[in-house]
Amino acid sequence: SRKNGRGCFDLPVQMTGYDMVHYGHSNQLRQAKAMGDYLVVGVHTDGEISKHKGPPVFTQAERYKMVRAIKWVDEIVEGAPYVTTLDTLDKHSCDFCVHGDDITLTVDGEDTYAEVKREGRYRECRRTQGVSTTDLVGRMLLMTKAHHSNLDNSNYQQHTDNFGKVNLNGSIWLTHVSLSRPQGPKGHSPWTGVSQFLQTSQKIIQFASGKEPQPGDTIIYVAGAFDLFHIGHVDFLEAVYKLAEKPYVIVGLHFDQEVNRYKGKNYPIMNVHERTLSVLACRYVSEVVIGAPYAVGKDLLDHFKVDLVIHGKTEVFPDKDSSDPYAEPKKRGIFRTVDSGNSLTTDDIVQRIIENRLQFEARNQKKEAKELAVFEAMKRQVEGAVLNPRNQKPV
């Protein structure tokens, strides 16, 4: 174990990933950090992910920076091996590694954590229901609005496509995998599919900092969609954070209907509940206003005692009445624009997916086929144990 500045010894934990960084990963990292004292996160190269899973959505440089920006992460290992071994853990002084309760397989269909599991240096955290890279990629390509929080999910549940999606009929079965009961329609992996994300007050509390502004803090307000929270958002929020010695950054998130008004198409890709967790997980954010008014008016500025209102270099769309949403902070002389140096937008991410559609379809079909083969083998093993209990070796 590594020694920290207090003269105590930490219990380091390692996690590995990611092909796309989303709030489900952040929730896993939050759970993993709670299991120890120091969280080391291994992030794979583009080559490793392409070999074992298919093309990553973000580049390795983007993923390195995005994972570093998650507030529960203490350290990252760039270019971590896809298969986690005892040597990997020992090299980085980690006592054990953590992964979600879904299975991760190599290109050959082998469990990437087999070795550390055998040696008792593996722990599991619960997968976040309702989100996966597969699901998010599917939303971008389906071009429907059924994932928005203000719409009935019945249409979304009927969608089946080449991404390994399944018809849920209102059920959620991704949280835990049980070999003793059906795991979705016949012929589908129990680890790949679509489930409904259900926001709770407890989840928001787990992600929120809970810290109030302190005397001397500079209260900075930014607003937007922050959809598919990505490296462009991270760079912008980091630039905002660095504007003050003691920053308290408040992010106003617009409701889905508002975002769709000014963005159009099927935006936002993530609904407001999902976007809330994505932003709260960022280490540069202190507070989130859920469903913030589009116009930054007097009431909001006075309520939060805002010192600065910041917008990036992206286009500012007028309000419904064609007025400037930043008229009031401009009038008060507290409006600033910040250039983060990163021009990446959510549109760019969606364009990456569209341009590589066939590769992503093949990736998810292959992923589900491997998982299904493993699941069927595990099921046969359990059924055999039930039928022939005397043949089982003591554990």
Secondary structure as UniProt FT lines:
FT   TURN            5..6
FT   STRAND          12..17
FT   HELIX           23..35
FT   STRAND          38..43
FT   HELIX           46..52
FT   HELIX           60..68
FT   TURN            71..72
FT   STRAND          75..78
FT   HELIX           86..91
FT   TURN            92..93
FT   STRAND          96..100
FT   TURN            107..108
FT   TURN            112..113
FT   HELIX           114..118
FT   TURN            119..120
FT   STRAND          122..125
FT   TURN            129..130
FT   HELIX           133..142
FT   TURN            146..147
FT   TURN            149..150
FT   HELIX           154..157
FT   TURN            162..163
FT   TURN            169..170
FT   TURN            179..180
FT   TURN            186..187
FT   TURN            190..191
FT   HELIX           201..207
FT   TURN            215..216
FT   STRAND          218..224
FT   TURN            227..228
FT   HELIX           231..241
FT   TURN            242..243
FT   STRAND          247..253
FT   HELIX           256..263
FT   TURN            265..266
FT   HELIX           272..280
FT   TURN            283..284
FT   STRAND          287..290
FT   HELIX           298..304
FT   STRAND          308..311
FT   TURN            320..321
FT   TURN            325..326
FT   HELIX           327..332
FT   STRAND          335..337
FT   HELIX           346..355
FT   HELIX           357..387
FT   HELIX           389..391
//
